[in-house]
Amino acid sequence: MGWFNKDRALLHEIEKVLEQAKAGNWSHRLNTPSPLTKVLNDLLDTAEESQMPQRESVLIPATPNLLPNWVRSIKNRTINVPDCIRVVAFDDSESQLKLIEDVLSSATGIELVGSYSTSINALELCRRDQPHIALVDIKMPEVDGLEVTRLLKNEWGRNIHVVIVSTHNDPWYIIESMTLEISAYITKEDMIENLPERLRLVMLGDFSLDSHAASSFKAFIKYRSKLTEVEFKVFSALIERRDWAQKEIAYELGMSFDAFRKAIQRVSEKLNTSGGAKEIIEFYHKSH
């Protein structure tokens, strides 16, 4: 992810474009060369073209009040919604798979055709099950969700929709997932209430980040522009792993504990917080 970490120009440009979009002006586009530029411009391109009359009669109306503020339509695709949407789920948590089964069991027009606690044979399983949508946990022990996404997209391209389902709001995961042309990124907090509706919208060609993931992504843009690459890595690790001991975080980042503590001090100074790691975490959550 080094290309994104170092590209401050892109970060500032994203910030300006999103502010314009939030104010209702969708004409601005990103110009900074980057692998993420095309992905984000694609999202912006058809946010203006969301008035699609065909959608009104397909399963549910695709009206803005069904989605959080930061949902964006992905670049225009052929709308071809089957009578029954076939879904497979990959998650190493049996309880999570049971939850998905329960949520989808009463959903009209959606069938869970495969539920798997291992991702080792994901490609072969999808060849057999022929799903329209694959729900993929981003962190799995054998083959992680990003690699599963790559495999599925390499095989079927836009003929399969991949929806990342995760407990992680880490912006690095979100950004890398977007570059793989996922159809949605859903955190598990948001899944129970909204999963069937999101899957229907995915089949209509919509891309969405749920409110939790969108908040994390906006925070990334806000804080990344103020911090160096090392400082932001420390900041992100503190937020994502707030229950970990500081020495464990430093070890995971490959830093000496002394260097880690000095980075925390610099982050604290740049964000105008007083104190150390605890105060930085409190500052982040109060501002969100």
Backbone bond lengths (Angstrom), bond angles and torsions (degrees), N, CA, C in turn:
res aa  C-N    CA-C-N  psi(-1)  N-CA   C-N-CA  omega(-1)  CA-C   N-CA-C  phi
1 M - - - 1.457 - - 1.524 112.23 -
2 G 1.326 118.47 14.08 1.445 121.48 -176.28 1.510 113.55 -59.35
3 W 1.366 116.44 -35.27 1.459 120.01 -179.66 1.519 111.39 -57.40
4 F 1.344 117.92 -32.59 1.459 120.05 -178.22 1.520 110.91 -86.40
5 N 1.327 116.10 -38.00 1.461 119.74 -178.61 1.515 111.21 -56.75
6 K 1.339 116.71 -40.50 1.452 120.86 -171.47 1.518 113.49 -90.20
7 D 1.313 117.46 -7.00 1.452 119.57 -171.30 1.526 110.95 -93.65
8 R 1.309 116.41 76.45 1.463 120.50 -179.79 1.527 111.44 -65.13
9 A 1.350 116.78 -34.40 1.465 120.02 179.82 1.525 110.39 -59.15
10 L 1.336 116.07 -42.33 1.463 119.78 178.92 1.522 110.99 -64.89
11 L 1.325 117.35 -41.01 1.461 121.09 179.85 1.527 111.49 -59.74
12 H 1.329 115.91 -45.70 1.463 119.58 -179.81 1.528 110.43 -65.88
13 E 1.339 116.35 -37.79 1.453 119.91 -179.62 1.523 110.93 -67.50
14 I 1.349 117.21 -41.09 1.467 121.24 177.10 1.523 109.92 -58.80
15 E 1.326 115.13 -43.84 1.459 120.44 -178.10 1.535 110.80 -59.02
16 K 1.339 116.04 -43.93 1.462 120.47 -178.80 1.528 111.48 -68.18
17 V 1.336 116.14 -43.29 1.467 120.26 -178.33 1.526 110.80 -64.41
18 L 1.342 117.03 -42.57 1.465 120.23 -179.53 1.526 111.64 -67.43
19 E 1.329 117.03 -34.53 1.460 119.66 176.71 1.528 110.21 -64.97
20 Q 1.351 116.26 -41.53 1.463 120.23 177.14 1.533 110.70 -63.25
21 A 1.344 115.90 -43.06 1.462 120.41 -179.55 1.522 110.94 -63.36
22 K 1.321 115.33 -40.79 1.464 120.10 179.92 1.532 110.97 -61.96
23 A 1.350 115.60 -31.40 1.461 120.88 178.99 1.527 112.10 -83.76
24 G 1.360 116.22 -0.10 1.452 119.73 177.33 1.513 115.41 97.93
25 N 1.327 116.97 1.85 1.465 120.64 179.52 1.523 109.24 -99.84
26 W 1.343 116.79 105.18 1.461 121.31 -175.17 1.527 113.11 -98.92
27 S 1.321 117.73 11.38 1.460 119.95 -173.95 1.529 113.03 -81.68
28 H 1.324 118.08 -17.69 1.465 121.03 -176.94 1.538 110.90 -78.08
29 R 1.334 115.44 141.33 1.461 121.81 178.31 1.528 110.07 -131.62
30 L 1.335 116.09 159.98 1.459 121.76 178.15 1.525 109.99 -81.87
31 N 1.329 116.07 142.39 1.461 121.56 179.43 1.518 113.25 -119.62
32 T 1.340 117.23 -17.60 1.461 120.82 -177.49 1.527 110.55 -64.62
33 P 1.341 119.08 125.86 1.479 120.77 179.20 1.524 111.46 -61.59
34 S 1.311 116.50 125.06 1.467 121.48 -179.49 1.524 108.29 -172.57
35 P 1.344 118.24 150.05 1.471 120.28 175.42 1.517 112.84 -59.56
36 L 1.338 117.67 -24.91 1.462 120.49 -177.74 1.524 112.17 -85.34
37 T 1.340 117.95 -18.80 1.460 121.45 -175.77 1.521 111.81 -57.12
38 K 1.339 117.49 -49.43 1.463 120.53 -177.96 1.525 110.96 -63.98
39 V 1.333 116.89 -40.76 1.468 120.18 -179.88 1.522 110.66 -58.56
40 L 1.344 116.31 -48.59 1.461 120.15 -177.30 1.525 111.42 -70.49
41 N 1.331 117.20 -38.01 1.465 119.30 177.06 1.523 111.18 -64.45
42 D 1.332 117.44 -35.76 1.458 120.78 175.63 1.524 110.98 -61.11
43 L 1.326 116.03 -39.54 1.465 119.94 179.23 1.526 110.60 -65.70
44 L 1.333 116.02 -38.19 1.455 120.68 -178.73 1.531 111.73 -73.56
45 D 1.332 116.36 -35.03 1.461 121.12 -173.27 1.514 113.13 -53.03
46 T 1.335 116.55 -46.88 1.462 117.54 -174.48 1.519 113.50 -106.67
47 A 1.323 116.87 10.80 1.461 118.12 168.72 1.524 108.07 -63.46
48 E 1.355 116.45 -30.10 1.465 121.29 177.34 1.525 111.27 -75.99
49 E 1.340 116.47 -19.50 1.457 120.21 -173.46 1.536 111.51 -104.66
50 S 1.317 116.33 27.69 1.470 119.51 -173.03 1.528 113.28 -78.96
51 Q 1.330 117.46 -6.42 1.460 119.89 178.28 1.524 109.00 -81.67
52 M 1.320 116.77 82.75 1.470 121.70 -176.26 1.517 109.43 -113.79
53 P 1.343 118.78 102.78 1.469 121.35 -174.06 1.516 113.90 -59.35
54 Q 1.360 117.33 -26.43 1.471 119.28 -179.25 1.521 111.71 -61.06
55 R 1.312 116.57 -24.33 1.461 119.85 -173.22 1.528 112.28 -72.75
56 E 1.318 116.55 -24.44 1.451 119.36 -171.75 1.523 112.99 -59.60
57 S 1.316 118.12 -29.59 1.461 120.49 -174.42 1.526 113.57 -105.25
58 V 1.331 117.88 4.54 1.460 120.10 -175.40 1.517 110.86 -103.06
59 L 1.306 116.55 101.46 1.470 124.69 175.06 1.523 113.22 63.24
60 I 1.328 117.27 -64.90 1.467 120.00 176.41 1.515 107.52 -143.33
61 P 1.328 118.99 150.69 1.464 120.07 175.25 1.524 109.90 -70.30
62 A 1.326 117.09 134.79 1.471 120.78 -178.80 1.515 109.73 -87.06
63 T 1.313 116.16 69.07 1.456 120.87 -178.33 1.517 110.53 -97.43
64 P 1.349 117.38 150.01 1.467 121.10 -174.00 1.516 114.62 -57.20
65 N 1.367 118.29 -31.04 1.461 119.04 -175.71 1.525 112.75 -68.76
66 L 1.326 118.87 -9.33 1.460 121.05 177.65 1.520 112.20 -82.34
67 L 1.337 116.29 -12.23 1.457 120.31 -169.97 1.513 111.13 -126.64
68 P 1.354 117.41 154.92 1.452 120.09 174.46 1.525 111.06 -67.24
69 N 1.337 116.46 166.55 1.460 121.24 -172.60 1.516 114.54 -59.53
70 W 1.347 116.93 -27.05 1.457 118.41 -171.53 1.518 113.13 -99.51
71 V 1.340 117.68 15.29 1.464 119.80 173.15 1.524 108.82 -67.27
72 R 1.315 116.37 136.79 1.462 121.51 178.57 1.530 109.12 -128.11
73 S 1.303 117.72 139.58 1.461 120.88 175.62 1.524 109.63 -78.30
74 I 1.340 116.51 134.39 1.459 119.43 179.43 1.528 108.36 -83.12
75 K 1.311 117.51 163.83 1.465 122.09 -172.35 1.529 110.76 -53.72
76 N 1.339 114.84 141.99 1.462 123.04 -170.17 1.525 113.67 -46.01
77 R 1.323 115.30 124.97 1.458 121.67 178.04 1.520 108.88 -126.00
78 T 1.307 115.97 159.95 1.452 119.75 176.47 1.529 109.32 -66.97
79 I 1.324 115.79 128.89 1.460 120.06 179.89 1.522 109.24 -89.05
80 N 1.300 115.70 116.34 1.463 120.92 -178.37 1.527 107.74 -142.21
81 V 1.326 115.06 86.98 1.460 120.45 -175.62 1.525 109.81 -93.80
82 P 1.321 118.47 119.31 1.471 120.97 179.70 1.524 110.97 -72.62
83 D 1.331 115.30 162.73 1.471 119.49 176.91 1.524 111.06 -61.45
84 C 1.330 116.34 -35.20 1.464 120.68 178.13 1.527 108.43 -132.06
85 I 1.333 116.28 122.02 1.465 121.88 -179.36 1.529 108.42 -83.44
86 R 1.319 115.79 119.75 1.467 121.57 -179.12 1.534 109.11 -89.39
87 V 1.338 115.41 127.80 1.465 121.24 -174.52 1.525 110.25 -126.62
88 V 1.335 116.93 138.81 1.463 121.53 168.51 1.528 107.92 -118.71
89 A 1.322 116.45 153.83 1.459 121.39 -179.47 1.519 109.98 -130.70
90 F 1.347 115.54 134.60 1.463 122.27 175.79 1.530 108.02 -121.99
91 D 1.331 115.64 117.27 1.463 120.54 179.62 1.524 108.16 -158.58
92 D 1.330 116.83 131.71 1.466 119.12 -177.58 1.521 112.47 -77.26
93 S 1.322 117.18 -3.41 1.463 121.48 178.06 1.534 109.77 -97.19
94 E 1.322 116.33 115.50 1.464 120.68 179.03 1.531 110.96 -61.80
95 S 1.329 116.77 -36.96 1.463 119.73 179.96 1.524 111.05 -66.57
96 Q 1.340 115.99 -35.51 1.460 119.74 178.40 1.534 110.90 -68.43
97 L 1.316 116.05 -40.75 1.465 119.71 177.09 1.525 110.90 -62.79
98 K 1.326 116.15 -39.86 1.472 120.46 178.15 1.529 110.40 -63.47
99 L 1.331 115.97 -39.36 1.462 120.55 178.56 1.531 110.54 -63.35
100 I 1.338 116.42 -44.53 1.467 120.43 178.34 1.528 110.04 -60.88
101 E 1.331 116.65 -43.39 1.464 120.87 178.81 1.526 110.70 -60.03
102 D 1.333 116.39 -44.16 1.463 120.43 -179.18 1.526 111.54 -64.61
103 V 1.346 115.89 -42.97 1.463 120.53 -177.64 1.527 111.07 -65.06
104 L 1.339 116.72 -40.49 1.466 120.18 -174.92 1.528 113.72 -87.02
105 S 1.330 116.95 -15.42 1.471 119.72 -175.21 1.521 112.82 -62.00
106 S 1.319 117.18 -30.03 1.469 120.31 -178.62 1.525 112.31 -104.50
107 A 1.332 117.00 7.66 1.466 120.35 -177.75 1.533 110.42 -84.17
108 T 1.309 116.77 122.50 1.459 121.64 -179.28 1.531 110.95 -68.18
109 G 1.327 115.87 132.01 1.453 119.84 174.78 1.516 114.61 78.92
110 I 1.337 117.87 13.40 1.465 121.80 178.74 1.527 108.50 -132.01
111 E 1.321 116.99 131.09 1.465 121.17 179.28 1.524 109.78 -126.86
112 L 1.325 116.05 126.46 1.462 121.21 174.05 1.527 107.67 -83.09
113 V 1.331 116.65 104.44 1.468 120.30 -173.93 1.531 112.98 -94.07
114 G 1.330 116.89 -8.83 1.459 120.47 178.64 1.509 111.02 -159.80
115 S 1.335 116.84 136.00 1.460 122.70 -179.04 1.522 107.75 -136.16
116 Y 1.362 117.16 114.23 1.459 120.28 -168.32 1.537 111.97 -131.44
117 S 1.326 114.30 133.72 1.467 119.90 -179.87 1.527 112.11 -92.10
118 T 1.330 117.15 1.46 1.460 121.27 175.66 1.521 109.23 -132.36
119 S 1.325 115.68 148.25 1.460 120.55 -178.70 1.522 111.79 -109.55
120 I 1.334 116.71 7.49 1.466 120.48 -174.99 1.525 111.47 -57.32
121 N 1.330 117.39 -45.04 1.462 121.42 -176.86 1.524 111.39 -109.07
122 A 1.328 116.62 36.56 1.465 120.61 -174.43 1.520 112.43 -57.34
123 L 1.325 117.05 -43.18 1.459 120.38 -177.82 1.526 111.21 -63.62
124 E 1.329 116.62 -46.56 1.468 120.66 -179.54 1.536 111.13 -64.38
125 L 1.337 115.95 -39.67 1.464 120.08 -179.93 1.525 111.10 -64.50
126 C 1.331 116.21 -39.53 1.465 119.65 179.34 1.529 111.16 -72.04
127 R 1.321 117.43 -32.77 1.470 119.36 174.60 1.535 110.03 -61.24
128 R 1.320 115.87 -36.62 1.457 120.32 -179.51 1.524 111.80 -75.97
129 D 1.347 116.15 -44.60 1.465 120.53 -172.95 1.525 113.72 -82.99
130 Q 1.342 117.55 -21.49 1.465 122.58 179.08 1.535 112.72 51.04
131 P 1.347 117.39 57.75 1.464 119.50 -179.39 1.530 112.67 -78.34
132 H 1.314 115.16 156.04 1.462 120.43 168.48 1.527 110.13 -83.78
133 I 1.347 115.41 -33.42 1.467 121.79 -176.55 1.526 109.76 -132.98
134 A 1.335 116.16 136.76 1.466 121.39 172.61 1.524 108.85 -113.97
135 L 1.330 116.02 121.04 1.465 121.76 172.82 1.523 107.20 -88.54
136 V 1.323 117.32 121.72 1.461 120.59 -172.15 1.520 110.41 -128.48
137 D 1.328 116.14 123.07 1.461 121.61 172.88 1.526 107.89 -70.78
138 I 1.321 117.87 133.37 1.461 119.77 -173.15 1.525 112.82 -74.28
139 K 1.333 117.22 -25.65 1.464 119.78 -179.40 1.515 109.94 -118.07
140 M 1.339 115.90 106.44 1.457 122.15 176.39 1.524 108.74 -132.06
141 P 1.323 118.18 148.82 1.466 120.96 -170.22 1.528 115.63 -68.17
142 E 1.345 118.11 -35.92 1.470 118.77 -174.93 1.524 111.29 -85.65
143 V 1.322 116.23 -63.10 1.460 122.48 178.02 1.522 106.37 -126.87
144 D 1.346 117.50 119.87 1.468 118.02 -174.04 1.526 111.06 -73.52
145 G 1.335 114.79 168.92 1.455 120.86 -173.98 1.515 114.18 -62.17
146 L 1.325 117.22 -33.72 1.460 119.80 179.33 1.526 111.17 -66.75
147 E 1.339 116.34 -39.63 1.461 119.63 178.99 1.533 110.62 -69.53
148 V 1.335 116.74 -38.34 1.463 120.11 175.79 1.535 109.37 -60.20
149 T 1.333 116.29 -43.38 1.462 121.01 178.88 1.525 111.04 -59.66
150 R 1.331 116.67 -45.06 1.474 120.60 178.45 1.532 110.67 -58.52
151 L 1.325 115.82 -45.32 1.466 120.12 -178.33 1.528 111.22 -61.78
152 L 1.337 116.15 -45.84 1.457 120.37 -177.76 1.529 111.67 -67.49
153 K 1.323 116.13 -40.66 1.464 120.08 -179.91 1.533 111.60 -69.77
154 N 1.326 116.42 -36.20 1.466 119.41 176.86 1.529 111.35 -64.22
155 E 1.333 115.83 -33.16 1.465 120.90 -178.25 1.531 112.37 -80.59
156 W 1.353 116.86 -44.92 1.462 120.14 -171.68 1.528 114.90 -118.47
157 G 1.326 117.51 -11.11 1.456 119.79 -179.02 1.514 111.74 57.79
158 R 1.333 116.43 -128.78 1.465 120.96 -177.96 1.521 113.26 -81.26
159 N 1.302 116.85 2.96 1.464 120.01 177.47 1.527 112.60 -83.91
160 I 1.318 116.54 -1.63 1.463 120.62 172.03 1.520 108.16 -133.66
161 H 1.307 115.45 139.62 1.468 121.22 176.69 1.528 108.44 -101.50
162 V 1.314 116.32 129.21 1.462 120.46 176.26 1.527 108.49 -108.52
163 V 1.314 115.79 125.83 1.460 122.22 177.10 1.524 107.74 -114.18
164 I 1.319 115.81 117.06 1.463 120.62 177.51 1.521 108.76 -79.77
165 V 1.330 116.44 128.55 1.463 122.31 175.72 1.523 107.07 -119.27
166 S 1.326 117.20 122.31 1.459 118.70 -170.95 1.519 112.42 -150.22
167 T 1.331 115.22 154.88 1.469 120.29 169.78 1.524 109.67 -86.65
168 H 1.337 117.24 -6.50 1.467 121.61 -173.28 1.522 111.38 -97.67
169 N 1.344 115.65 127.66 1.462 121.26 173.87 1.522 111.04 -99.77
170 D 1.323 116.72 13.92 1.450 121.31 -177.07 1.527 109.81 -56.64
171 P 1.364 118.79 121.65 1.467 120.23 -177.41 1.516 113.43 -61.47
172 W 1.347 117.73 -26.71 1.467 119.51 178.45 1.522 110.25 -62.26
173 Y 1.340 116.73 -42.78 1.458 120.53 177.65 1.528 110.75 -62.88
174 I 1.324 115.44 -43.43 1.460 120.13 -178.05 1.522 110.80 -61.76
175 I 1.329 116.13 -47.35 1.469 120.65 -177.49 1.517 111.08 -64.61
176 E 1.334 117.34 -47.33 1.456 119.21 -178.53 1.528 110.60 -65.19
177 S 1.333 116.67 -36.36 1.466 119.94 177.15 1.528 110.55 -61.94
178 M 1.333 116.76 -41.45 1.458 120.57 -179.53 1.520 111.93 -62.54
179 T 1.316 116.69 -37.00 1.469 119.23 -179.71 1.533 111.12 -68.13
180 L 1.325 117.74 -18.09 1.465 121.74 178.01 1.529 112.30 -91.30
181 E 1.333 116.13 6.55 1.469 122.17 178.03 1.520 112.75 62.77
182 I 1.330 115.84 45.70 1.460 118.83 170.67 1.529 108.66 -67.60
183 S 1.320 116.07 164.91 1.460 120.09 179.94 1.525 112.80 -99.33
184 A 1.323 117.34 -20.71 1.465 120.25 177.15 1.523 109.03 -165.47
185 Y 1.327 115.48 153.70 1.460 122.80 174.27 1.514 106.34 -125.31
186 I 1.326 115.90 112.39 1.460 121.44 -174.47 1.522 109.30 -119.06
187 T 1.313 116.92 127.87 1.459 119.35 172.72 1.530 108.37 -84.40
188 K 1.316 115.96 152.37 1.455 119.97 -172.13 1.526 112.61 -66.16
189 E 1.361 116.56 -22.11 1.469 118.89 176.49 1.521 111.44 -63.88
190 D 1.332 116.31 -30.36 1.458 121.32 -173.93 1.522 112.74 -93.54
191 M 1.320 116.87 -9.24 1.446 120.41 -166.23 1.523 114.36 -71.81
192 I 1.317 117.72 -43.03 1.466 120.74 -171.23 1.524 111.77 -58.04
193 E 1.319 116.50 -46.75 1.459 119.99 -174.45 1.530 112.47 -77.53
194 N 1.332 117.51 -35.75 1.459 120.35 -166.44 1.519 116.41 -113.44
195 L 1.320 118.98 -1.70 1.463 119.45 -171.92 1.537 113.98 -58.17
196 P 1.329 120.98 -51.37 1.470 118.80 -178.52 1.529 112.84 -57.85
197 E 1.349 116.91 -42.96 1.459 120.09 179.75 1.520 111.03 -63.39
198 R 1.320 117.06 -40.47 1.469 120.35 179.91 1.525 110.85 -64.86
199 L 1.319 117.38 -39.66 1.460 120.17 179.56 1.534 110.98 -65.48
200 R 1.316 116.64 -37.74 1.461 119.30 177.05 1.524 110.77 -65.49
201 L 1.321 116.50 -41.15 1.463 120.24 178.72 1.524 111.46 -67.30
202 V 1.317 116.64 -34.49 1.471 120.57 175.76 1.528 109.50 -58.34
203 M 1.327 117.06 -43.34 1.460 120.53 -179.63 1.526 112.15 -68.33
204 L 1.330 116.67 -18.36 1.460 120.79 175.51 1.527 111.69 -85.98
205 G 1.322 116.49 -3.01 1.456 119.91 178.18 1.512 114.44 98.55
206 D 1.341 118.15 8.46 1.458 120.42 -178.74 1.526 111.90 -82.50
207 F 1.314 115.56 146.54 1.462 122.08 171.34 1.513 107.53 -112.29
208 S 1.325 118.00 138.26 1.462 118.39 177.36 1.512 112.94 -147.37
209 L 1.325 113.03 145.83 1.459 122.03 163.76 1.513 105.69 -104.91
210 D 1.312 118.84 133.22 1.454 117.39 176.98 1.525 109.39 -72.23
211 S 1.317 116.20 173.50 1.463 120.40 -171.66 1.516 112.74 -61.55
212 H 1.341 117.92 -34.70 1.464 121.22 179.80 1.528 110.67 -68.65
213 A 1.330 116.55 -46.49 1.463 120.50 179.82 1.519 110.93 -66.94
214 A 1.331 117.19 -39.85 1.458 120.58 179.65 1.517 110.92 -63.00
215 S 1.339 116.59 -40.20 1.460 120.72 178.06 1.524 110.95 -61.77
216 S 1.335 116.19 -41.46 1.454 120.76 178.35 1.527 111.26 -63.92
217 F 1.344 116.32 -40.89 1.459 120.66 -178.80 1.526 110.78 -67.17
218 K 1.336 116.61 -40.74 1.462 119.69 177.94 1.527 110.95 -64.71
219 A 1.349 116.03 -38.24 1.463 119.70 177.72 1.528 110.69 -63.96
220 F 1.336 115.24 -37.97 1.463 120.05 177.34 1.525 110.44 -55.64
221 I 1.342 115.82 -49.84 1.459 120.30 -179.29 1.529 110.60 -62.59
222 K 1.322 115.69 -42.84 1.464 120.34 -176.49 1.519 112.28 -63.92
223 Y 1.340 116.98 -47.80 1.461 119.90 -173.13 1.524 113.32 -89.10
224 R 1.341 116.73 -28.35 1.462 118.32 -177.56 1.518 111.88 -62.34
225 S 1.335 117.55 -33.56 1.461 120.87 -177.28 1.528 112.14 -70.37
226 K 1.339 116.81 -15.35 1.464 120.18 -178.36 1.528 113.25 -96.65
227 L 1.335 116.19 -16.12 1.462 120.03 -170.44 1.517 111.96 -119.07
228 T 1.333 116.25 153.66 1.458 120.32 172.45 1.526 109.11 -71.69
229 E 1.321 116.26 170.99 1.458 120.09 -179.20 1.522 111.71 -59.16
230 V 1.318 117.03 -45.77 1.466 121.39 -179.66 1.523 110.32 -65.02
231 E 1.323 116.63 -43.84 1.467 120.59 -179.00 1.528 110.69 -63.22
232 F 1.338 116.15 -39.85 1.457 117.98 -179.73 1.522 111.57 -69.50
233 K 1.322 117.36 -35.42 1.474 120.21 175.55 1.521 110.11 -60.04
234 V 1.324 116.70 -42.99 1.468 121.40 179.30 1.530 109.60 -66.12
235 F 1.326 116.37 -46.32 1.465 121.46 179.04 1.529 111.10 -57.65
236 S 1.347 116.76 -48.93 1.469 121.50 -179.38 1.521 111.42 -61.67
237 A 1.347 116.10 -41.08 1.464 120.46 -179.12 1.524 111.12 -65.50
238 L 1.319 116.92 -38.25 1.468 120.32 178.31 1.521 110.85 -63.11
239 I 1.338 117.04 -41.21 1.458 120.91 -178.12 1.532 110.59 -71.70
240 E 1.337 115.98 -45.47 1.460 120.87 -175.03 1.527 112.15 -72.38
241 R 1.353 116.02 -32.49 1.470 120.26 -174.45 1.530 110.29 -120.93
242 R 1.309 115.08 47.67 1.461 120.15 -172.61 1.528 112.83 -64.23
243 D 1.339 117.50 -18.86 1.462 120.01 -179.96 1.533 112.34 -89.53
244 W 1.321 116.81 -5.06 1.459 120.57 -178.46 1.526 111.03 -83.56
245 A 1.320 115.77 154.26 1.467 120.84 171.11 1.528 107.90 -70.49
246 Q 1.340 116.36 147.59 1.461 120.11 -177.24 1.525 112.60 -61.07
247 K 1.310 117.06 -35.74 1.469 119.61 179.47 1.522 111.10 -64.99
248 E 1.334 116.98 -34.89 1.467 120.29 177.64 1.530 110.90 -66.63
249 I 1.339 116.07 -40.64 1.469 120.10 179.11 1.523 110.03 -64.82
250 A 1.347 116.03 -44.95 1.461 120.37 179.89 1.531 110.54 -59.47
251 Y 1.319 116.15 -42.54 1.474 120.97 179.40 1.525 110.51 -62.53
252 E 1.332 116.56 -44.70 1.466 119.87 -179.85 1.525 111.83 -62.52
253 L 1.331 116.80 -34.41 1.461 121.04 -179.76 1.529 112.49 -82.09
254 G 1.331 116.35 -5.50 1.459 119.95 -179.63 1.514 112.87 73.47
255 M 1.329 116.74 31.70 1.466 121.86 -178.30 1.518 109.72 -116.18
256 S 1.321 115.41 150.32 1.457 118.61 170.43 1.523 107.66 -69.31
257 F 1.335 116.25 154.99 1.462 119.00 -178.75 1.522 110.96 -64.16
258 D 1.313 116.79 -34.61 1.467 120.57 179.11 1.528 110.58 -64.88
259 A 1.341 116.81 -45.82 1.466 120.36 178.71 1.528 110.96 -63.88
260 F 1.328 116.14 -36.77 1.466 121.57 178.58 1.526 110.60 -63.51
261 R 1.315 116.80 -44.96 1.469 120.70 -179.62 1.523 111.46 -65.20
262 K 1.334 116.35 -38.53 1.471 119.79 178.55 1.530 110.60 -66.09
263 A 1.328 116.26 -36.77 1.463 119.61 178.12 1.521 110.41 -65.72
264 I 1.335 117.11 -40.19 1.468 121.50 176.49 1.527 109.92 -58.91
265 Q 1.319 116.64 -42.19 1.469 120.95 179.83 1.530 110.83 -62.38
266 R 1.343 116.98 -42.43 1.466 120.39 179.92 1.526 110.74 -66.65
267 V 1.343 116.45 -40.62 1.461 120.47 177.64 1.518 110.39 -60.92
268 S 1.319 116.11 -44.83 1.455 121.82 179.89 1.527 111.45 -59.13
269 E 1.317 115.63 -42.08 1.470 120.39 179.89 1.525 111.06 -66.82
270 K 1.331 117.21 -43.19 1.469 120.37 -176.97 1.523 112.76 -71.03
271 L 1.328 116.65 -28.92 1.464 120.24 179.68 1.529 111.80 -94.96
272 N 1.322 115.92 2.73 1.467 121.87 178.50 1.525 113.01 58.30
273 T 1.344 114.85 41.14 1.458 119.12 172.81 1.523 107.98 -104.00
274 S 1.293 116.40 154.38 1.465 119.32 178.11 1.516 108.57 -104.60
275 G 1.308 117.41 134.84 1.458 120.47 178.53 1.516 111.96 105.24
276 G 1.352 115.27 -150.69 1.463 120.58 -173.45 1.509 113.38 -118.44
277 A 1.345 114.97 -138.65 1.454 121.59 -173.28 1.536 112.14 -60.89
278 K 1.316 116.96 -43.74 1.458 120.60 -178.46 1.524 111.45 -59.27
279 E 1.320 116.07 -42.33 1.461 120.62 -178.89 1.529 111.72 -69.24
280 I 1.337 116.45 -35.17 1.469 120.35 177.20 1.526 109.97 -63.90
281 I 1.325 117.37 -44.37 1.460 122.34 179.28 1.530 110.41 -62.98
282 E 1.335 116.41 -44.23 1.473 120.72 178.99 1.525 110.49 -63.11
283 F 1.340 116.66 -41.21 1.452 121.43 178.41 1.518 110.92 -59.82
284 Y 1.325 116.29 -44.61 1.474 121.07 -179.09 1.515 110.42 -61.37
285 H 1.330 117.76 -48.09 1.454 120.22 -175.12 1.518 112.30 -72.81
286 K 1.326 118.07 -29.95 1.470 119.80 175.75 1.522 111.43 -68.92
287 S 1.323 116.67 -32.27 1.466 120.82 -177.73 1.513 111.74 -84.42
288 H 1.361 118.55 -0.23 1.457 122.31 178.45 1.522 109.49 -128.49
